[in-house]
């Protein structure tokens, strides 16, 4: 490697990977998935040197193991079970699951295939590696880091002064961070300050949560709904949310419950998010579409079920900055608990446009899977015919169910 090792602990991933991982281990250990990398930025190109460094960094990541201290930390999280901790004691990433090449318009192609237990864990570290390699090798990193520091300090000063009031917020920026150094600095600074009308409550990065003694945050991602709902060939994919919610409650009961609404559109989600699940889950997460319209829709849905929306949390996590979060907080304050997961704006705000890179599940158990969110442009599926089929299933259910 030409750079220092980027991922140095298997805890350095988002908490929801452990949330989903435990449920996968107990209920879907035989599922197999394929994940595909995509860079959505125009004009971004990964050089041969970058691709080779990414290979070396991922190889180094695959040599990591959980330490007993890290496993003890996970074991102390209320909803993590000893059987899953014992599995993690034996678990290791497999470099053989990765296919890394230059066969893409951006110069970098990454595909991973294997058991869902394995491949799910690769997504976040891989994206963090790609980001840091790119920004360190394509730019003057020290200059970028200086601009990052200046912007971070300005943001924090606005929170301290009360210019922005955003209530409870967490840092969600691991996958698209400028670097490990930048995210560490952001979490440390945010956690060391006091704010008027705002409170920093945690980070999705489990390694940094452990390091700074703060709350790790996160429940489920789109992969959970896509694979539990579409990975079984006998399932109608328009009922993906029901299968996902049912399996989650089987694993966690009333614990660890923030439901993601937009995998196959929020309107379809609400067909399944009826009284039982709406009661058991502590809240819902927004990740696409108009957040104001979404929040109004969720509050109206709770009201229709006779549930006091003020007892539920609306968690916003889509392309947020402090200004937008402030507007959302003041709009919904008093009508529901409002919280924010803020990513790239905290972890990669510099004078250079951040990368818009993703790794998404594209196959499960030998068949295509996809999401159809509340806004165009967030899907990644290799088979357009499957997307058409999925949309037809959703449309039929919305019209007839």
N, C-alpha and C positions, 0 to 999 in steps of 0.2 A: 504494500500500500504506500502511496505517496503522501497521503494525509494521515493524521492520527485516527485511531479507531473511533468511529462515530457512535455506534451502539455498544455500550459496555455492560449492559445488564438486561436480562430477559424481562425485568419489570418495566423497562422503558418501552411501554406500549400504552394504549388507551385502556381505561378500566373496563369498558364494555367488551373488550376481547376476553377478559376473564369471566364477566357476567355470562356472555354467550358460550364461552368455552366450557364452563361447568355444565350448562344445559345440553350442549352438544355431546359431551362425554357421557352423560347419564342417559340420553335419549336418542342420539343420532350418531353414535360412534362409527357406524358402518357407512355413513354418507361420504361421497367423494365429490370434490368440487374442482373447477378450473377458474382461475382468476387471471384477468388481463389488465395490463397497464396501459394508460392513455395519457398523453400530454395534450391539453386543449388549447395551449397558447399557440398563436401563429408566429412564425419566425424564430421559434426556439429550436436549437439543434444541439444534440449531444455529440461531442467529438469522440473519436476512437479512444483517446486517452481517458475521457470521462467514463465511457462504457467499461473499460478495463478496471478503472478504480471502483466503479459500482460493483463489479463482479468480486473484486477483492474484499470490499467492505461487507458484502453479503456473506461471503465465505467466512469472514471473521465472526460475523453475527452467528452463523451456524455452529461455531465452536463454543458458544456460551452455554452455561448450565445455571439453573437456579441454585443459589446458596441456601443453606439452612436458615440463615437470618432473613432472607427474602421470603422463604416459605412460611416462616413464623409470622411475618408481617401479613401475608395473605390469609393465613389461618385465623388471624384476629379480626378479619372483616366479618361482620355478623352473618352474612348470607353465604359465605364460602364454606364448603363442607370438607371434612377431612379426607374423604375418598378422592376428591378432585386434587387436593394438595398432594396426596400420595402419587397420583398420576403425574403431576407436574414435577415431582421429585425424579421421575424416570424420563421425562420428556426432553427431547432435543430437536431443534430445527434440522431439516435435511436439505443440504445444498442440492442434492439430486432432484429435489422437487422443482427446482428453478430452471427455466430455459431463458437465458439472457443473450440477446443478439442485437445486431445493428439494423435489422430488417424492419424499419419503420420510417415514415417520413421525417420524424423528429430525430432519427438516428439511434433511438433506443427502443427495443422491444423486450418486455418482460412478461412471461407467462409462468404461472405456477400451477401444478396439478398434483393431487394426492388426496388423502383423507381430509375432510373438513376440519377435523381436530388440528391438523398441521397447518393447512393452507390459510385458515382464518388468522392464525397468529403471525403470518408473514407480512400482511398488508401494511401495517403502520410502520414497523421498522424499515421496510423497503422504501416507502415514500419518504421517510425522514432521511435515509441515506441518499436517495436520488437528489433531494433538495439541497442538502449540504454539499455534496460533491459538485453539483452544478454551480452554486453560487461561489464556492471557493475557487473553482477552476475557470469560470467564465468571466469573473470580475475581480477587481481589487477588493478582497474580502474585508480588509481592515477599514477601508473607506466606507463600505456598506455597513459594517458593524457600528461605526461612529454615527452614521445617519440613523441607524436603528435606535441607538442609545438616546440620541437627541429627541427623536419622535416619541419614544417611550416616556421620557421624563416630562415632556409637554402634556401627554395624555394623563399621566398620573397627577400632574399639578391641577388639571381641570377637574379631576375627580375630587381632589383634596379641597378645592375651593368651593365645591358644590355646583359648579357650572353644569355638570352632568349628574343626574340622579338616576341610578339604574338598579337600586335595591341589591339583590343577591346576584353575583355573577361569578363564573368560573372561567378558567383558561382552557381552551380546547385546541391548541395550535400545533400539536406534535407533528402531525402528518405533513404540514406545509411550513414548518419553521425554517427560518434562515439558517439556524445551526443549533446544536445542543447548547452552546455557550449563550446564544441569544435567548432561548426559551428559559434556561436556568436563571438568567438575569431578570427576565420579565416576571417570573413567578416569585423570585426572592423579593424584588422591589414591590410588587403588588401586595405581597403578604406582609410587608414591613410597615405599611402606611395605614393611616386612619382616614376615613372619607365621610363627607357630609351627604347623607342620603344614599350611600352605596356601601356594599360589603363584599369583599373578596372572600369567597367561601371554599375554593379548591381548584384543582386541576385534573384534567383527564389523564395526565402522565403519571402513572403509578410510581415510577422511580422518583420523580420530583416530589410527589405527595409524601412518600416515605422520608425523603431527605429533609424536608422542611416541616414535617409533622402536621400537614394539613390534609384536608379531606380529598380522597380520590373520587372522581365523579364520572358516572356513565352507566347506561343500562343496555340498550340494544341498538343495532344498526340495521340497515336495509337487508344485509345478507341474511339475517335471522328470518325475516318474513319471506324473502325470496326462496330460501332453501327449504324451510319447513313447509311452506305452502306450495312450492312448485317442484320440489325435488322428488316427491312421491308421484309417480306417473298416474296414480289413480285419483289424485286430487283435482278438482276444478280450481284453476288458479285464481278465479275471482273470489274464492274463499280463503285466500292466503292468510289474511289477517286473523281469521278465526283459528286456523291451525297454529299460527304463531302465538297468539294470546293464550290459547289453551295449554300449549306446551310450557309457556313461561309461568303460568299460574301453577301448573303441576310441579315445576321446579322450585318456585319461590313463594308461593302463596301471596301474602300481602307485602312481602319484602321486595325491595329493589325494583319498584314498578313505575317506570315512566315509559309510556307506549309511544312508538314512532308511528305517525299517522299517514304518511304520504307515499308509501311504497307502491301502492296501486290506486292512488288518489285518495284524498281524505274523505270524499263523499262515499266511496266504497268502504273505507275503513269504518265509518260510522254505522254501516249496516250491521257490523259485528260488535261494535263497541256499545253494547246495550247495558242494561242495569247491572248485571253481575260484574262484568269486566270494568265498567266505568266506576263501580264502587271499589273494587279490589285495587285498581291501579291508582297511584297517588297523583298522577298527572299525565300530560301528553307533551310530545316534543314536535316543534315546527321545524321543517327543513327545506321547504320550497313553497313558492307561491306568495301571494300577498299576506304578510303576517297579521295585518289588522283584520282583514276579512276572515282569515283562519281563526284568530282568537275569538271574534264575534260568533263564528259558527260553533266553536267548541263550547262557549258559554251557553249559547242557545240550546245546544244538545244536552248539556248537563241539566239545564232548567227543565227541558222536556221530560227528563227522567226523574225529576223531583230531587236532584242532587244539588246542594248548595255549591255553586262554582267557587265560592270564596274558600272552600276547603280543599280545592284542587290547584295544582300547579300547571301553569302554562310556561314551558321551557322553550325559549327561542334560540336557534343555533344556526341560522342561515345568513351568511355574509354580513355579519353584524359589525358595526363600529359603535363607539360610545354615544354618538349623536343619535343614531337610529334607535339604540337601546333606550336612551332617555325618552324619546317620543313614545315608544311602545310601553314603557313603564307607566308614564303619566296617563296614557290612554286606558290601560287596563287596571291601574291601581284601584283597589277597593272592590273590584269585580272578581278577581281571582288572585292567587299567589303568582307572582311573576318572577321568573329567573332567566338568566342568560348564559349561554355557552359561547364564548367569543374566541375565535381561532386566529386566522391569518392576521387580522388587524393588530393583535397583540404580539404574535410570534414572528411576523415577517413583514413589517412595515418599514420600507427603506425608500431610497430614491429610485429603485428599480422595481418594475412590476413583478409581483410574486408569480411563481409557477402555479398553474391550475392543472395539477396532476391528480389522477385517481387510479386506484386498482379496484376493480369490481368483479364480483362473481358473474361469470358468463355461462357456466354449465354446472349442473348438479345431477349426479347419478346418470350421466350420459345424455341428458337432454338440456336444451337451452333454458335459461332463466332470464328474467328481465324485471326492471321496475318501470312503472309509468307514473311519474310523480306529478305534482300539481303545477309544474312548469316544464316547457320543452327544453331539451338540451342537457338533461342530467342523466339520461339513460345510456347504457353501454351494453349492447347485445350484438352478437355476430350474425344473427339470423333475423332479418327484417320480417320474414314470414311468421316467426314466433311472436314478435311484438304485435303484429296484426291480429294474430289469434288471441293473444292475451287481452288486447283492447276489445275484441268482439265479445269475449267472455265477460269482461267488466260491463260493457254496454248492455248485454242481455240481462245480467243480474240487476243492474240499475233500473231497467225498464220493467222487469217481471217479478222480482223478489220483494 
